[in-house]
Amino acid sequence: MAAEPTPDSSLAEFVAVVARMLARSPDDVQVTESVDGETVVYKLHLAPEDVGRVIGREGRVVRAIRSLLRAAAVRQGVRVTLEID
């Protein structure tokens, strides 16, 4: 059985900082972290009016955030996903 992945907190902080910069209600931004098998799942909680701003047109913004998040995670040797609630 493989050991549970343990990313450092900078990945969650990265997601939170980027989301706060995009959101009109930065105080409502929350990032939670959970482990699902060998993957670390980050859940981004936003105000309803900010969801579209973070996703962007055709998902371009969230796709860019996910790409950067995966690149940072590879350097730490973990697998990550980002979900938006």
PDB file of N, CA, C and O in Angstrom:
ATOM      1  N   MET A   1       0.836  -1.175   0.000  1.00  0.00           N
ATOM      2  CA  MET A   1       0.000   0.000   0.000  1.00  0.00           C
ATOM      3  C   MET A   1       0.886   1.246   0.000  1.00  0.00           C
ATOM      4  O   MET A   1       1.860   1.322   0.749  1.00  0.00           O
ATOM      5  N   ALA A   2       0.544   2.210  -0.837  1.00  0.00           N
ATOM      6  CA  ALA A   2       1.335   3.434  -0.961  1.00  0.00           C
ATOM      7  C   ALA A   2       1.045   4.374   0.205  1.00  0.00           C
ATOM      8  O   ALA A   2      -0.028   4.341   0.807  1.00  0.00           O
ATOM      9  N   ALA A   3       2.023   5.203   0.501  1.00  0.00           N
ATOM     10  CA  ALA A   3       1.841   6.182   1.560  1.00  0.00           C
ATOM     11  C   ALA A   3       0.893   7.272   1.078  1.00  0.00           C
ATOM     12  O   ALA A   3       0.808   7.550  -0.118  1.00  0.00           O
ATOM     13  N   GLU A   4       0.190   7.882   2.011  1.00  0.00           N
ATOM     14  CA  GLU A   4      -0.745   8.940   1.679  1.00  0.00           C
ATOM     15  C   GLU A   4       0.024  10.171   1.204  1.00  0.00           C
ATOM     16  O   GLU A   4       1.027  10.535   1.817  1.00  0.00           O
ATOM     17  N   PRO A   5      -0.426  10.824   0.121  1.00  0.00           N
ATOM     18  CA  PRO A   5       0.286  11.997  -0.378  1.00  0.00           C
ATOM     19  C   PRO A   5       0.203  13.151   0.620  1.00  0.00           C
ATOM     20  O   PRO A   5      -0.822  13.353   1.271  1.00  0.00           O
ATOM     21  N   THR A   6       1.283  13.894   0.727  1.00  0.00           N
ATOM     22  CA  THR A   6       1.316  15.009   1.668  1.00  0.00           C
ATOM     23  C   THR A   6       1.938  16.236   0.996  1.00  0.00           C
ATOM     24  O   THR A   6       3.148  16.444   1.094  1.00  0.00           O
ATOM     25  N   PRO A   7       1.132  17.043   0.322  1.00  0.00           N
ATOM     26  CA  PRO A   7       1.661  18.271  -0.267  1.00  0.00           C
ATOM     27  C   PRO A   7       1.870  19.310   0.815  1.00  0.00           C
ATOM     28  O   PRO A   7       1.229  19.251   1.865  1.00  0.00           O
ATOM     29  N   ASP A   8       2.756  20.256   0.574  1.00  0.00           N
ATOM     30  CA  ASP A   8       2.878  21.300   1.583  1.00  0.00           C
ATOM     31  C   ASP A   8       1.770  22.333   1.356  1.00  0.00           C
ATOM     32  O   ASP A   8       1.124  22.331   0.308  1.00  0.00           O
ATOM     33  N   SER A   9       1.557  23.188   2.308  1.00  0.00           N
ATOM     34  CA  SER A   9       0.399  24.088   2.292  1.00  0.00           C
ATOM     35  C   SER A   9       0.498  25.166   1.222  1.00  0.00           C
ATOM     36  O   SER A   9      -0.464  25.906   1.018  1.00  0.00           O
ATOM     37  N   SER A  10       1.621  25.276   0.540  1.00  0.00           N
ATOM     38  CA  SER A  10       1.754  26.324  -0.470  1.00  0.00           C
ATOM     39  C   SER A  10       0.813  26.108  -1.647  1.00  0.00           C
ATOM     40  O   SER A  10       0.424  27.076  -2.301  1.00  0.00           O
ATOM     41  N   LEU A  11       0.434  24.860  -1.935  1.00  0.00           N
ATOM     42  CA  LEU A  11      -0.492  24.607  -3.036  1.00  0.00           C
ATOM     43  C   LEU A  11      -1.882  25.159  -2.717  1.00  0.00           C
ATOM     44  O   LEU A  11      -2.502  25.805  -3.561  1.00  0.00           O
ATOM     45  N   ALA A  12      -2.364  24.910  -1.519  1.00  0.00           N
ATOM     46  CA  ALA A  12      -3.665  25.444  -1.112  1.00  0.00           C
ATOM     47  C   ALA A  12      -3.615  26.969  -1.056  1.00  0.00           C
ATOM     48  O   ALA A  12      -4.571  27.642  -1.442  1.00  0.00           O
ATOM     49  N   GLU A  13      -2.520  27.498  -0.585  1.00  0.00           N
ATOM     50  CA  GLU A  13      -2.355  28.951  -0.509  1.00  0.00           C
ATOM     51  C   GLU A  13      -2.332  29.565  -1.910  1.00  0.00           C
ATOM     52  O   GLU A  13      -2.890  30.641  -2.123  1.00  0.00           O
ATOM     53  N   PHE A  14      -1.695  28.892  -2.856  1.00  0.00           N
ATOM     54  CA  PHE A  14      -1.666  29.363  -4.241  1.00  0.00           C
ATOM     55  C   PHE A  14      -3.083  29.485  -4.795  1.00  0.00           C
ATOM     56  O   PHE A  14      -3.440  30.510  -5.374  1.00  0.00           O
ATOM     57  N   VAL A  15      -3.885  28.444  -4.617  1.00  0.00           N
ATOM     58  CA  VAL A  15      -5.266  28.454  -5.105  1.00  0.00           C
ATOM     59  C   VAL A  15      -6.048  29.585  -4.449  1.00  0.00           C
ATOM     60  O   VAL A  15      -6.798  30.292  -5.122  1.00  0.00           O
ATOM     61  N   ALA A  16      -5.880  29.760  -3.153  1.00  0.00           N
ATOM     62  CA  ALA A  16      -6.616  30.797  -2.424  1.00  0.00           C
ATOM     63  C   ALA A  16      -6.216  32.196  -2.897  1.00  0.00           C
ATOM     64  O   ALA A  16      -7.082  33.049  -3.088  1.00  0.00           O
ATOM     65  N   VAL A  17      -4.940  32.437  -3.085  1.00  0.00           N
ATOM     66  CA  VAL A  17      -4.477  33.766  -3.506  1.00  0.00           C
ATOM     67  C   VAL A  17      -4.998  34.108  -4.897  1.00  0.00           C
ATOM     68  O   VAL A  17      -5.486  35.216  -5.122  1.00  0.00           O
ATOM     69  N   VAL A  18      -4.899  33.174  -5.822  1.00  0.00           N
ATOM     70  CA  VAL A  18      -5.376  33.427  -7.184  1.00  0.00           C
ATOM     71  C   VAL A  18      -6.887  33.667  -7.183  1.00  0.00           C
ATOM     72  O   VAL A  18      -7.367  34.589  -7.843  1.00  0.00           O
ATOM     73  N   ALA A  19      -7.630  32.857  -6.455  1.00  0.00           N
ATOM     74  CA  ALA A  19      -9.086  33.019  -6.402  1.00  0.00           C
ATOM     75  C   ALA A  19      -9.468  34.346  -5.767  1.00  0.00           C
ATOM     76  O   ALA A  19     -10.409  34.995  -6.221  1.00  0.00           O
ATOM     77  N   ARG A  20      -8.758  34.759  -4.729  1.00  0.00           N
ATOM     78  CA  ARG A  20      -9.051  36.048  -4.081  1.00  0.00           C
ATOM     79  C   ARG A  20      -8.793  37.211  -5.028  1.00  0.00           C
ATOM     80  O   ARG A  20      -9.508  38.213  -4.996  1.00  0.00           O
ATOM     81  N   MET A  21      -7.776  37.080  -5.867  1.00  0.00           N
ATOM     82  CA  MET A  21      -7.470  38.144  -6.823  1.00  0.00           C
ATOM     83  C   MET A  21      -8.564  38.265  -7.891  1.00  0.00           C
ATOM     84  O   MET A  21      -8.817  39.361  -8.392  1.00  0.00           O
ATOM     85  N   LEU A  22      -9.202  37.170  -8.234  1.00  0.00           N
ATOM     86  CA  LEU A  22     -10.235  37.175  -9.260  1.00  0.00           C
ATOM     87  C   LEU A  22     -11.623  37.505  -8.720  1.00  0.00           C
ATOM     88  O   LEU A  22     -12.459  38.045  -9.445  1.00  0.00           O
ATOM     89  N   ALA A  23     -11.868  37.187  -7.471  1.00  0.00           N
ATOM     90  CA  ALA A  23     -13.211  37.304  -6.893  1.00  0.00           C
ATOM     91  C   ALA A  23     -13.546  38.741  -6.516  1.00  0.00           C
ATOM     92  O   ALA A  23     -12.678  39.526  -6.136  1.00  0.00           O
ATOM     93  N   ARG A  24     -14.823  39.058  -6.633  1.00  0.00           N
ATOM     94  CA  ARG A  24     -15.304  40.363  -6.166  1.00  0.00           C
ATOM     95  C   ARG A  24     -15.556  40.341  -4.663  1.00  0.00           C
ATOM     96  O   ARG A  24     -15.601  41.389  -4.019  1.00  0.00           O
ATOM     97  N   SER A  25     -15.719  39.147  -4.108  1.00  0.00           N
ATOM     98  CA  SER A  25     -15.904  38.973  -2.660  1.00  0.00           C
ATOM     99  C   SER A  25     -14.768  38.091  -2.132  1.00  0.00           C
ATOM    100  O   SER A  25     -14.985  36.914  -1.844  1.00  0.00           O
ATOM    101  N   PRO A  26     -13.563  38.648  -2.005  1.00  0.00           N
ATOM    102  CA  PRO A  26     -12.415  37.820  -1.604  1.00  0.00           C
ATOM    103  C   PRO A  26     -12.542  37.229  -0.200  1.00  0.00           C
ATOM    104  O   PRO A  26     -11.895  36.227   0.104  1.00  0.00           O
ATOM    105  N   ASP A  27     -13.356  37.827   0.650  1.00  0.00           N
ATOM    106  CA  ASP A  27     -13.526  37.292   2.003  1.00  0.00           C
ATOM    107  C   ASP A  27     -14.299  35.982   2.007  1.00  0.00           C
ATOM    108  O   ASP A  27     -14.220  35.222   2.972  1.00  0.00           O
ATOM    109  N   ASP A  28     -15.051  35.705   0.932  1.00  0.00           N
ATOM    110  CA  ASP A  28     -15.842  34.476   0.849  1.00  0.00           C
ATOM    111  C   ASP A  28     -15.067  33.302   0.270  1.00  0.00           C
ATOM    112  O   ASP A  28     -15.605  32.199   0.179  1.00  0.00           O
ATOM    113  N   VAL A  29     -13.822  33.514  -0.121  1.00  0.00           N
ATOM    114  CA  VAL A  29     -13.020  32.446  -0.738  1.00  0.00           C
ATOM    115  C   VAL A  29     -12.472  31.525   0.350  1.00  0.00           C
ATOM    116  O   VAL A  29     -11.853  31.979   1.313  1.00  0.00           O
ATOM    117  N   GLN A  30     -12.709  30.218   0.180  1.00  0.00           N
ATOM    118  CA  GLN A  30     -12.177  29.211   1.097  1.00  0.00           C
ATOM    119  C   GLN A  30     -11.666  28.040   0.281  1.00  0.00           C
ATOM    120  O   GLN A  30     -12.267  27.658  -0.723  1.00  0.00           O
ATOM    121  N   VAL A  31     -10.551  27.473   0.719  1.00  0.00           N
ATOM    122  CA  VAL A  31      -9.994  26.294   0.064  1.00  0.00           C
ATOM    123  C   VAL A  31      -9.898  25.188   1.106  1.00  0.00           C
ATOM    124  O   VAL A  31      -9.305  25.373   2.169  1.00  0.00           O
ATOM    125  N   THR A  32     -10.484  24.037   0.793  1.00  0.00           N
ATOM    126  CA  THR A  32     -10.366  22.878   1.672  1.00  0.00           C
ATOM    127  C   THR A  32      -9.590  21.794   0.939  1.00  0.00           C
ATOM    128  O   THR A  32      -9.616  21.707  -0.289  1.00  0.00           O
ATOM    129  N   GLU A  33      -8.913  20.986   1.707  1.00  0.00           N
ATOM    130  CA  GLU A  33      -8.051  19.940   1.150  1.00  0.00           C
ATOM    131  C   GLU A  33      -8.490  18.592   1.701  1.00  0.00           C
ATOM    132  O   GLU A  33      -8.727  18.447   2.900  1.00  0.00           O
ATOM    133  N   SER A  34      -8.596  17.607   0.814  1.00  0.00           N
ATOM    134  CA  SER A  34      -8.896  16.246   1.247  1.00  0.00           C
ATOM    135  C   SER A  34      -8.103  15.282   0.382  1.00  0.00           C
ATOM    136  O   SER A  34      -7.637  15.639  -0.700  1.00  0.00           O
ATOM    137  N   VAL A  35      -7.955  14.057   0.869  1.00  0.00           N
ATOM    138  CA  VAL A  35      -7.197  13.048   0.139  1.00  0.00           C
ATOM    139  C   VAL A  35      -8.151  11.975  -0.336  1.00  0.00           C
ATOM    140  O   VAL A  35      -8.932  11.435   0.447  1.00  0.00           O
ATOM    141  N   ASP A  36      -8.088  11.665  -1.626  1.00  0.00           N
ATOM    142  CA  ASP A  36      -8.921  10.630  -2.231  1.00  0.00           C
ATOM    143  C   ASP A  36      -7.980   9.633  -2.907  1.00  0.00           C
ATOM    144  O   ASP A  36      -7.566   9.832  -4.049  1.00  0.00           O
ATOM    145  N   GLY A  37      -7.650   8.562  -2.193  1.00  0.00           N
ATOM    146  CA  GLY A  37      -6.687   7.586  -2.726  1.00  0.00           C
ATOM    147  C   GLY A  37      -5.295   8.193  -2.774  1.00  0.00           C
ATOM    148  O   GLY A  37      -4.730   8.567  -1.746  1.00  0.00           O
ATOM    149  N   GLU A  38      -4.745   8.286  -3.991  1.00  0.00           N
ATOM    150  CA  GLU A  38      -3.414   8.871  -4.159  1.00  0.00           C
ATOM    151  C   GLU A  38      -3.475  10.314  -4.644  1.00  0.00           C
ATOM    152  O   GLU A  38      -2.448  10.893  -5.000  1.00  0.00           O
ATOM    153  N   THR A  39      -4.659  10.894  -4.660  1.00  0.00           N
ATOM    154  CA  THR A  39      -4.842  12.246  -5.180  1.00  0.00           C
ATOM    155  C   THR A  39      -5.296  13.188  -4.076  1.00  0.00           C
ATOM    156  O   THR A  39      -6.152  12.840  -3.263  1.00  0.00           O
ATOM    157  N   VAL A  40      -4.720  14.374  -4.055  1.00  0.00           N
ATOM    158  CA  VAL A  40      -5.143  15.417  -3.132  1.00  0.00           C
ATOM    159  C   VAL A  40      -6.168  16.271  -3.866  1.00  0.00           C
ATOM    160  O   VAL A  40      -5.902  16.766  -4.962  1.00  0.00           O
ATOM    161  N   VAL A  41      -7.336  16.442  -3.262  1.00  0.00           N
ATOM    162  CA  VAL A  41      -8.418  17.200  -3.877  1.00  0.00           C
ATOM    163  C   VAL A  41      -8.553  18.531  -3.149  1.00  0.00           C
ATOM    164  O   VAL A  41      -8.769  18.572  -1.938  1.00  0.00           O
ATOM    165  N   TYR A  42      -8.423  19.616  -3.902  1.00  0.00           N
ATOM    166  CA  TYR A  42      -8.651  20.953  -3.359  1.00  0.00           C
ATOM    167  C   TYR A  42     -10.030  21.396  -3.812  1.00  0.00           C
ATOM    168  O   TYR A  42     -10.345  21.367  -5.001  1.00  0.00           O
ATOM    169  N   LYS A  43     -10.851  21.809  -2.850  1.00  0.00           N
ATOM    170  CA  LYS A  43     -12.192  22.304  -3.160  1.00  0.00           C
ATOM    171  C   LYS A  43     -12.204  23.798  -2.893  1.00  0.00           C
ATOM    172  O   LYS A  43     -11.885  24.255  -1.796  1.00  0.00           O
ATOM    173  N   LEU A  44     -12.573  24.538  -3.908  1.00  0.00           N
ATOM    174  CA  LEU A  44     -12.610  25.988  -3.835  1.00  0.00           C
ATOM    175  C   LEU A  44     -14.052  26.425  -3.638  1.00  0.00           C
ATOM    176  O   LEU A  44     -14.907  26.161  -4.484  1.00  0.00           O
ATOM    177  N   HIS A  45     -14.320  27.085  -2.534  1.00  0.00           N
ATOM    178  CA  HIS A  45     -15.662  27.563  -2.199  1.00  0.00           C
ATOM    179  C   HIS A  45     -15.682  29.074  -2.430  1.00  0.00           C
ATOM    180  O   HIS A  45     -14.858  29.810  -1.887  1.00  0.00           O
ATOM    181  N   LEU A  46     -16.642  29.525  -3.251  1.00  0.00           N
ATOM    182  CA  LEU A  46     -16.738  30.930  -3.621  1.00  0.00           C
ATOM    183  C   LEU A  46     -18.160  31.433  -3.426  1.00  0.00           C
ATOM    184  O   LEU A  46     -19.097  30.650  -3.267  1.00  0.00           O
ATOM    185  N   ALA A  47     -18.303  32.756  -3.441  1.00  0.00           N
ATOM    186  CA  ALA A  47     -19.641  33.343  -3.496  1.00  0.00           C
ATOM    187  C   ALA A  47     -20.228  33.002  -4.862  1.00  0.00           C
ATOM    188  O   ALA A  47     -19.487  32.938  -5.844  1.00  0.00           O
ATOM    189  N   PRO A  48     -21.539  32.782  -4.949  1.00  0.00           N
ATOM    190  CA  PRO A  48     -22.156  32.378  -6.228  1.00  0.00           C
ATOM    191  C   PRO A  48     -21.844  33.312  -7.395  1.00  0.00           C
ATOM    192  O   PRO A  48     -21.684  32.854  -8.526  1.00  0.00           O
ATOM    193  N   GLU A  49     -21.757  34.612  -7.133  1.00  0.00           N
ATOM    194  CA  GLU A  49     -21.492  35.550  -8.221  1.00  0.00           C
ATOM    195  C   GLU A  49     -20.036  35.515  -8.706  1.00  0.00           C
ATOM    196  O   GLU A  49     -19.728  36.064  -9.764  1.00  0.00           O
ATOM    197  N   ASP A  50     -19.148  34.881  -7.952  1.00  0.00           N
ATOM    198  CA  ASP A  50     -17.741  34.803  -8.338  1.00  0.00           C
ATOM    199  C   ASP A  50     -17.383  33.530  -9.097  1.00  0.00           C
ATOM    200  O   ASP A  50     -16.296  33.437  -9.669  1.00  0.00           O
ATOM    201  N   VAL A  51     -18.262  32.570  -9.110  1.00  0.00           N
ATOM    202  CA  VAL A  51     -17.956  31.293  -9.758  1.00  0.00           C
ATOM    203  C   VAL A  51     -17.634  31.496 -11.238  1.00  0.00           C
ATOM    204  O   VAL A  51     -16.652  30.951 -11.742  1.00  0.00           O
ATOM    205  N   GLY A  52     -18.449  32.269 -11.924  1.00  0.00           N
ATOM    206  CA  GLY A  52     -18.225  32.520 -13.343  1.00  0.00           C
ATOM    207  C   GLY A  52     -16.927  33.246 -13.618  1.00  0.00           C
ATOM    208  O   GLY A  52     -16.267  32.984 -14.623  1.00  0.00           O
ATOM    209  N   ARG A  53     -16.558  34.154 -12.738  1.00  0.00           N
ATOM    210  CA  ARG A  53     -15.298  34.898 -12.918  1.00  0.00           C
ATOM    211  C   ARG A  53     -14.095  33.970 -12.786  1.00  0.00           C
ATOM    212  O   ARG A  53     -13.118  34.121 -13.520  1.00  0.00           O
ATOM    213  N   VAL A  54     -14.152  33.032 -11.877  1.00  0.00           N
ATOM    214  CA  VAL A  54     -13.026  32.117 -11.680  1.00  0.00           C
ATOM    215  C   VAL A  54     -12.972  31.057 -12.782  1.00  0.00           C
ATOM    216  O   VAL A  54     -11.890  30.628 -13.182  1.00  0.00           O
ATOM    217  N   ILE A  55     -14.127  30.641 -13.263  1.00  0.00           N
ATOM    218  CA  ILE A  55     -14.141  29.654 -14.350  1.00  0.00           C
ATOM    219  C   ILE A  55     -13.692  30.303 -15.656  1.00  0.00           C
ATOM    220  O   ILE A  55     -12.917  29.706 -16.404  1.00  0.00           O
ATOM    221  N   GLY A  56     -14.159  31.501 -15.936  1.00  0.00           N
ATOM    222  CA  GLY A  56     -13.767  32.212 -17.145  1.00  0.00           C
ATOM    223  C   GLY A  56     -14.517  31.730 -18.373  1.00  0.00           C
ATOM    224  O   GLY A  56     -15.284  30.769 -18.309  1.00  0.00           O
ATOM    225  N   ARG A  57     -14.290  32.399 -19.481  1.00  0.00           N
ATOM    226  CA  ARG A  57     -14.943  32.016 -20.738  1.00  0.00           C
ATOM    227  C   ARG A  57     -14.439  30.659 -21.193  1.00  0.00           C
ATOM    228  O   ARG A  57     -13.237  30.430 -21.327  1.00  0.00           O
ATOM    229  N   GLU A  58     -15.385  29.771 -21.427  1.00  0.00           N
ATOM    230  CA  GLU A  58     -15.093  28.403 -21.864  1.00  0.00           C
ATOM    231  C   GLU A  58     -14.138  27.675 -20.920  1.00  0.00           C
ATOM    232  O   GLU A  58     -13.473  26.720 -21.321  1.00  0.00           O
ATOM    233  N   GLY A  59     -14.071  28.128 -19.661  1.00  0.00           N
ATOM    234  CA  GLY A  59     -13.240  27.454 -18.671  1.00  0.00           C
ATOM    235  C   GLY A  59     -11.763  27.756 -18.764  1.00  0.00           C
ATOM    236  O   GLY A  59     -10.946  27.039 -18.186  1.00  0.00           O
ATOM    237  N   ARG A  60     -11.406  28.798 -19.478  1.00  0.00           N
ATOM    238  CA  ARG A  60      -9.985  29.095 -19.697  1.00  0.00           C
ATOM    239  C   ARG A  60      -9.239  29.449 -18.416  1.00  0.00           C
ATOM    240  O   ARG A  60      -8.111  29.003 -18.209  1.00  0.00           O
ATOM    241  N   VAL A  61      -9.861  30.240 -17.566  1.00  0.00           N
ATOM    242  CA  VAL A  61      -9.181  30.678 -16.344  1.00  0.00           C
ATOM    243  C   VAL A  61      -8.953  29.491 -15.410  1.00  0.00           C
ATOM    244  O   VAL A  61      -7.841  29.292 -14.921  1.00  0.00           O
ATOM    245  N   VAL A  62      -9.991  28.709 -15.163  1.00  0.00           N
ATOM    246  CA  VAL A  62      -9.834  27.570 -14.259  1.00  0.00           C
ATOM    247  C   VAL A  62      -8.879  26.532 -14.855  1.00  0.00           C
ATOM    248  O   VAL A  62      -8.156  25.866 -14.114  1.00  0.00           O
ATOM    249  N   ARG A  63      -8.868  26.389 -16.168  1.00  0.00           N
ATOM    250  CA  ARG A  63      -7.932  25.458 -16.808  1.00  0.00           C
ATOM    251  C   ARG A  63      -6.486  25.913 -16.575  1.00  0.00           C
ATOM    252  O   ARG A  63      -5.604  25.087 -16.342  1.00  0.00           O
ATOM    253  N   ALA A  64      -6.248  27.220 -16.639  1.00  0.00           N
ATOM    254  CA  ALA A  64      -4.909  27.750 -16.386  1.00  0.00           C
ATOM    255  C   ALA A  64      -4.507  27.547 -14.923  1.00  0.00           C
ATOM    256  O   ALA A  64      -3.366  27.185 -14.634  1.00  0.00           O
ATOM    257  N   ILE A  65      -5.441  27.778 -14.009  1.00  0.00           N
ATOM    258  CA  ILE A  65      -5.153  27.567 -12.583  1.00  0.00           C
ATOM    259  C   ILE A  65      -4.810  26.101 -12.333  1.00  0.00           C
ATOM    260  O   ILE A  65      -3.853  25.796 -11.623  1.00  0.00           O
ATOM    261  N   ARG A  66      -5.594  25.195 -12.919  1.00  0.00           N
ATOM    262  CA  ARG A  66      -5.344  23.764 -12.744  1.00  0.00           C
ATOM    263  C   ARG A  66      -3.996  23.359 -13.321  1.00  0.00           C
ATOM    264  O   ARG A  66      -3.302  22.530 -12.733  1.00  0.00           O
ATOM    265  N   SER A  67      -3.613  23.926 -14.458  1.00  0.00           N
ATOM    266  CA  SER A  67      -2.313  23.606 -15.063  1.00  0.00           C
ATOM    267  C   SER A  67      -1.165  24.027 -14.154  1.00  0.00           C
ATOM    268  O   SER A  67      -0.220  23.266 -13.945  1.00  0.00           O
ATOM    269  N   LEU A  68      -1.249  25.226 -13.621  1.00  0.00           N
ATOM    270  CA  LEU A  68      -0.201  25.703 -12.719  1.00  0.00           C
ATOM    271  C   LEU A  68      -0.163  24.888 -11.427  1.00  0.00           C
ATOM    272  O   LEU A  68       0.909  24.594 -10.898  1.00  0.00           O
ATOM    273  N   LEU A  69      -1.337  24.530 -10.930  1.00  0.00           N
ATOM    274  CA  LEU A  69      -1.424  23.722  -9.719  1.00  0.00           C
ATOM    275  C   LEU A  69      -0.778  22.352  -9.936  1.00  0.00           C
ATOM    276  O   LEU A  69      -0.020  21.877  -9.091  1.00  0.00           O
ATOM    277  N   ARG A  70      -1.084  21.720 -11.072  1.00  0.00           N
ATOM    278  CA  ARG A  70      -0.481  20.413 -11.380  1.00  0.00           C
ATOM    279  C   ARG A  70       1.032  20.515 -11.534  1.00  0.00           C
ATOM    280  O   ARG A  70       1.764  19.636 -11.078  1.00  0.00           O
ATOM    281  N   ALA A  71       1.502  21.580 -12.172  1.00  0.00           N
ATOM    282  CA  ALA A  71       2.947  21.751 -12.353  1.00  0.00           C
ATOM    283  C   ALA A  71       3.652  21.874 -11.006  1.00  0.00           C
ATOM    284  O   ALA A  71       4.717  21.291 -10.807  1.00  0.00           O
ATOM    285  N   ALA A  72       3.066  22.624 -10.089  1.00  0.00           N
ATOM    286  CA  ALA A  72       3.658  22.761  -8.753  1.00  0.00           C
ATOM    287  C   ALA A  72       3.589  21.446  -7.989  1.00  0.00           C
ATOM    288  O   ALA A  72       4.509  21.111  -7.242  1.00  0.00           O
ATOM    289  N   ALA A  73       2.507  20.703  -8.171  1.00  0.00           N
ATOM    290  CA  ALA A  73       2.345  19.429  -7.468  1.00  0.00           C
ATOM    291  C   ALA A  73       3.335  18.390  -7.958  1.00  0.00           C
ATOM    292  O   ALA A  73       3.830  17.589  -7.165  1.00  0.00           O
ATOM    293  N   VAL A  74       3.634  18.388  -9.251  1.00  0.00           N
ATOM    294  CA  VAL A  74       4.606  17.438  -9.799  1.00  0.00           C
ATOM    295  C   VAL A  74       5.961  17.636  -9.137  1.00  0.00           C
ATOM    296  O   VAL A  74       6.668  16.670  -8.852  1.00  0.00           O
ATOM    297  N   ARG A  75       6.315  18.871  -8.898  1.00  0.00           N
ATOM    298  CA  ARG A  75       7.598  19.161  -8.232  1.00  0.00           C
ATOM    299  C   ARG A  75       7.638  18.580  -6.822  1.00  0.00           C
ATOM    300  O   ARG A  75       8.706  18.261  -6.301  1.00  0.00           O
ATOM    301  N   GLN A  76       6.449  18.446  -6.206  1.00  0.00           N
ATOM    302  CA  GLN A  76       6.372  17.879  -4.851  1.00  0.00           C
ATOM    303  C   GLN A  76       6.082  16.387  -4.875  1.00  0.00           C
ATOM    304  O   GLN A  76       6.080  15.736  -3.830  1.00  0.00           O
ATOM    305  N   GLY A  77       5.837  15.843  -6.060  1.00  0.00           N
ATOM    306  CA  GLY A  77       5.605  14.411  -6.171  1.00  0.00           C
ATOM    307  C   GLY A  77       4.218  13.954  -5.768  1.00  0.00           C
ATOM    308  O   GLY A  77       4.047  12.820  -5.321  1.00  0.00           O
ATOM    309  N   VAL A  78       3.217  14.823  -5.919  1.00  0.00           N
ATOM    310  CA  VAL A  78       1.846  14.464  -5.570  1.00  0.00           C
ATOM    311  C   VAL A  78       0.923  14.716  -6.765  1.00  0.00           C
ATOM    312  O   VAL A  78       1.268  15.467  -7.677  1.00  0.00           O
ATOM    313  N   ARG A  79      -0.246  14.087  -6.751  1.00  0.00           N
ATOM    314  CA  ARG A  79      -1.271  14.313  -7.767  1.00  0.00           C
ATOM    315  C   ARG A  79      -2.360  15.166  -7.132  1.00  0.00           C
ATOM    316  O   ARG A  79      -2.758  14.934  -5.991  1.00  0.00           O
ATOM    317  N   VAL A  80      -2.837  16.155  -7.879  1.00  0.00           N
ATOM    318  CA  VAL A  80      -3.860  17.046  -7.343  1.00  0.00           C
ATOM    319  C   VAL A  80      -4.977  17.269  -8.352  1.00  0.00           C
ATOM    320  O   VAL A  80      -4.780  17.139  -9.560  1.00  0.00           O
ATOM    321  N   THR A  81      -6.151  17.607  -7.832  1.00  0.00           N
ATOM    322  CA  THR A  81      -7.264  18.079  -8.646  1.00  0.00           C
ATOM    323  C   THR A  81      -7.871  19.287  -7.953  1.00  0.00           C
ATOM    324  O   THR A  81      -7.732  19.460  -6.742  1.00  0.00           O
ATOM    325  N   LEU A  82      -8.538  20.112  -8.729  1.00  0.00           N
ATOM    326  CA  LEU A  82      -9.210  21.291  -8.208  1.00  0.00           C
ATOM    327  C   LEU A  82     -10.672  21.219  -8.577  1.00  0.00           C
ATOM    328  O   LEU A  82     -11.018  21.055  -9.747  1.00  0.00           O
ATOM    329  N   GLU A  83     -11.537  21.340  -7.577  1.00  0.00           N
ATOM    330  CA  GLU A  83     -12.977  21.358  -7.792  1.00  0.00           C
ATOM    331  C   GLU A  83     -13.515  22.690  -7.295  1.00  0.00           C
ATOM    332  O   GLU A  83     -13.033  23.236  -6.302  1.00  0.00           O
ATOM    333  N   ILE A  84     -14.514  23.206  -7.991  1.00  0.00           N
ATOM    334  CA  ILE A  84     -15.120  24.472  -7.601  1.00  0.00           C
ATOM    335  C   ILE A  84     -16.539  24.218  -7.129  1.00  0.00           C
ATOM    336  O   ILE A  84     -17.340  23.607  -7.836  1.00  0.00           O
ATOM    337  N   ASP A  85     -16.844  24.692  -5.932  1.00  0.00           N
ATOM    338  CA  ASP A  85     -18.196  24.564  -5.375  1.00  0.00           C
ATOM    339  C   ASP A  85     -18.900  25.901  -5.430  1.00  0.00           C
ATOM    340  O   ASP A  85     -20.052  26.010  -5.009  1.00  0.00           O
TER     341      ASP A  85
END
